[in-house]
């Protein structure tokens, strides 16, 4: 290896964890976005088809965008040490198996249930937050969107997703199978998919959740 090439390589092992500093100072607070899911990391929501994964995550995105309790306070006890949970935040949800019409119906149902007892000024406030913070895509009927090409390199679609997800707190990809061409029984192919999602999380600082249909 040439000296120039050596200088270009990242030095992964130059800075080990300082054990004395770790054990003599309080550890940093964990930035939980959802229970056990930290900002800048990737998680997966797994369930058989028809179990309402999309609706659950759409309700979660609604709550994040408005700063209201998630699904009636589903995670309140587990997130008691997360002071930002009630702060409205940008969320991005990309649904590959639902079109705009279906998502519109689902969003109407969530809003009707969540805001039916609120005074008009509060409803208007939440609508303004949703318009600003909730970024929702229904891609059913569109050409297959893949984030990796045949050489396992990020595609233009992935670069566009990076742009859209800038400053997001939470990103939802529903379902994972629709965003890659790899063999899901291949650890090599799926490792590449996980790595590109980790890159998305690290670049944006968001927690990334992908859904997966279990048999």
C-alpha positions in Angstrom: 0.0 0.0 0.0 1.4 3.4 -0.9 1.9 6.1 1.7 -0.8 8.3 0.0 -3.3 5.5 0.1 -2.5 4.8 3.7 -3.3 8.4 4.6 -6.7 8.2 2.9 -7.9 5.3 4.9 -9.9 6.0 8.0 -8.0 5.3 11.2 -10.5 3.2 13.0 -8.4 2.1 15.9 -6.5 5.2 16.8 -8.9 6.3 19.6 -10.0 3.5 22.0 -12.5 4.2 24.7 -10.8 6.1 27.6 -11.7 3.7 30.5 -10.6 6.0 33.3 -12.7 8.9 31.9 -15.7 6.6 31.3 -15.6 5.3 34.9 -15.0 8.7 36.6 -17.6 10.8 34.8 -21.4 10.4 34.4 -22.3 8.7 31.2 -24.1 10.9 28.6 -27.9 10.7 28.5 -29.3 8.4 25.9 -31.4 10.1 23.3 -34.4 7.8 23.0 -36.8 8.4 20.2 -38.9 5.3 21.0 -38.3 2.9 23.8 -34.9 1.3 23.2 -34.5 3.1 19.9 -31.9 5.9 20.0 -31.5 8.8 17.7 -29.1 7.9 14.8 -29.9 4.2 15.0 -32.0 1.7 13.0 -34.9 -0.5 14.3 -37.4 -2.8 12.7 -41.1 -3.4 13.3 -41.9 -7.1 12.5 -45.4 -8.7 12.3 -47.5 -10.8 9.8 -49.4 -8.9 7.1 -52.7 -7.4 8.1 -51.6 -6.6 11.7 -51.9 -2.8 11.3 -48.2 -2.0 11.4 -48.7 0.8 8.9 -51.6 2.3 11.0 -49.6 2.0 14.2 -46.6 3.8 12.7 -48.8 6.5 11.0 -50.3 7.2 14.4 -46.8 7.4 15.9 -45.7 9.9 13.2 -48.9 11.9 13.8 -48.0 12.1 17.5 -44.4 13.1 16.9 -45.4 15.8 14.5 -47.9 17.3 16.9 -46.1 16.6 20.2 -49.1 14.7 21.5 -49.1 11.3 23.3 -48.3 8.3 21.0 -51.4 6.1 20.7 -53.0 7.4 23.8 -49.8 7.3 25.9 -48.6 3.8 24.8 -45.0 4.6 25.6 -45.3 7.2 28.4 -44.0 5.0 31.2 -41.1 3.7 29.2 -40.2 7.2 28.0 -40.4 9.0 31.3 -36.8 10.2 31.0 -37.2 11.5 27.5 -38.0 15.2 27.9 -38.3 15.8 24.1 -41.1 13.3 23.6 -43.7 16.0 23.7 -41.8 18.5 21.5 -43.2 18.6 17.9 -40.6 17.1 15.6 -40.2 16.5 11.9 -41.1 12.9 10.8 -40.8 11.3 7.4 -42.9 8.2 6.4 -42.5 6.5 3.1 -45.2 3.9 2.3 -44.5 1.7 -0.7 -47.7 -0.3 -0.6 -50.2 2.5 0.0 -51.2 5.2 -2.4 -52.1 8.8 -1.7 -55.8 8.0 -1.5 -55.5 5.2 1.2 -53.1 7.3 3.2 -55.5 10.3 3.0 -58.3 8.1 4.4 -56.1 6.8 7.2 -54.8 10.2 8.2 -58.4 11.5 8.2 -59.4 8.7 10.6 -56.5 9.4 13.0 -57.1 13.2 13.0 -60.8 12.7 13.6 -60.2 10.5 16.6 -57.3 12.6 18.0 -58.8 16.1 17.5 -62.6 15.6 17.8 -62.9 17.0 21.4 -60.5 19.9 20.9 -61.5 23.5 20.6 -61.1 25.0 17.1 -58.0 27.0 17.9 -56.2 23.9 19.2 -57.3 21.9 16.1 -55.9 24.7 13.9 -52.6 24.7 15.9 -52.2 20.9 15.4 -53.1 21.2 11.7 -50.4 23.8 11.3 -47.9 21.5 13.0 -48.9 18.5 10.8 -48.5 20.6 7.7 -45.0 21.7 8.8 -43.7 18.5 10.4 -45.3 15.5 8.8 -43.7 14.4 5.5 -45.7 11.5 4.1 -45.3 9.7 0.8 -47.6 7.0 -0.7 -45.7 5.3 -3.5 -48.1 2.5 -4.5 -48.3 2.3 -8.3 -44.9 4.0 -8.8 -41.8 2.3 -10.2 -40.0 0.2 -7.6 -37.8 2.4 -5.5 -34.4 0.8 -4.5 -31.8 2.4 -2.3 -29.0 0.1 -3.5 -28.0 -0.7 -7.1 -26.7 -4.1 -8.4 -23.2 -3.2 -7.1 -24.7 -2.5 -3.6 -24.0 1.2 -4.0 -26.5 3.9 -2.9 -28.8 5.0 -5.7 -30.1 8.4 -6.6 -33.3 7.5 -4.8 -31.4 7.1 -1.6 -29.6 10.4 -2.0 -33.0 12.0 -2.5 -34.3 10.4 0.6 -31.3 11.7 2.5 -32.3 15.2 1.4 -35.9 14.8 2.4 -35.0 13.4 5.8 -32.7 16.3 6.8 -33.5 17.3 10.4 -36.0 14.5 10.9 -36.5 13.0 14.3 -38.0 9.8 13.0 -38.0 8.1 9.5 -40.3 5.2 8.7 -39.9 2.9 5.7 -42.9 0.7 5.1 -42.1 -2.1 4.2 -38.4 -2.8 3.9 -38.8 -5.4 1.1 -40.0 -2.7 -1.3 -36.8 -0.7 -1.1 -34.2 -3.2 -2.2 -33.6 -5.9 -4.8 -31.6 -8.2 -2.6 -32.3 -11.8 -1.5 -33.7 -11.6 2.0 -32.3 -15.0 2.8 -28.8 -13.8 2.0 -26.9 -12.4 5.0 -24.5 -10.6 2.6 -27.4 -8.8 0.7 -29.2 -7.9 3.9 -26.0 -6.6 5.6 -25.7 -4.1 2.7 -29.4 -3.0 3.2 -28.8 -2.6 7.0 -25.6 -0.6 6.3 -27.4 1.9 4.0 -30.2 2.4 6.6 -27.5 3.0 9.2 -25.9 5.5 6.9 -29.3 7.3 6.6 -29.6 7.3 10.4 -26.1 8.6 11.0 -26.3 11.3 8.3 -29.7 12.7 9.5 -29.5 11.9 13.2 -33.0 10.4 13.0 -34.1 7.1 14.3 -35.0 4.9 11.3 -37.7 2.3 11.5 -38.4 -0.2 8.8 -41.3 -2.6 8.8 -41.1 -6.3 7.7 -43.8 -8.9 7.0 -43.2 -12.0 9.0 -44.5 -15.4 7.7 
